[in-house]
Amino acid sequence: MDRAGRTRRILVGEIGRPHGVRGLVKLRSFTADPAAIATYGPLTDEAGTRRFALTLLPNGVARVEGVADRDAAQRLTGTRLFVDRDRLPPAEEEEYYLADLIGLRAETEAGESLGQVRDVEEHGAGAFLVLDGPPGHGKERLLPFTRACVPVVDIAGGRVVVALPDEVEVPPRPGEEEAA
């Protein structure tokens, strides 16, 4: 459950393009062990309205229960697959499900409030925390989720401690001022 009492769902994979003519699909698994995606029981779409039972086959291919032809498989392309957070194994020590960080208080090492973690974004080079500023300040920050920038993650205490990096200001290059 999240802090508002709702069941938290975690993105664990995505259905790719069809594979062959009998309804098979390529599957991208975002789980540490790619084969684990099929062990969490039926998965749901982002809205939580459609359920998908998967059978994994070799080479990143899967059979989706009830999908028997290429056209049906094609309609599923791009479907993101979610599982309820409570069906996942507990995280190891010093590991976190990124979704568990959303809603945590963010504060400096001195205890100054920086707001709340609104989102965690992954851009390929590592995760970033999106912080909404404290009430009345309205300042959003994007911080790298590294040990140097976030030395303490206290899920049970509902907070992260942030060591703010020095602000970096990049002056506009010649010609950019007029474009803005």
Salt bridges, closest charged atoms under 4 A:
ASP2 OD2 - ARG6 NH2 2.77
GLU14 OE1 - ARG28 NH1 3.38
GLU46 OE2 - ARG80 NH2 3.34
GLU94 OE1 - ARG147 NH2 3.08
ASP100 OD2 - ARG85 NH2 2.98
GLU107 OE1 - ARG105 NE 3.79
GLU107 OE2 - ARG159 NH1 2.84
GLU121 OE1 - HIS123 NE2 3.02
ASP132 OD1 - ARG118 NH1 3.12
GLU140 OE1 - ARG118 NH2 2.64
ASP154 OD2 - ARG159 NE 3.57
GLU176 OE2 - ARG173 NH2 3.18
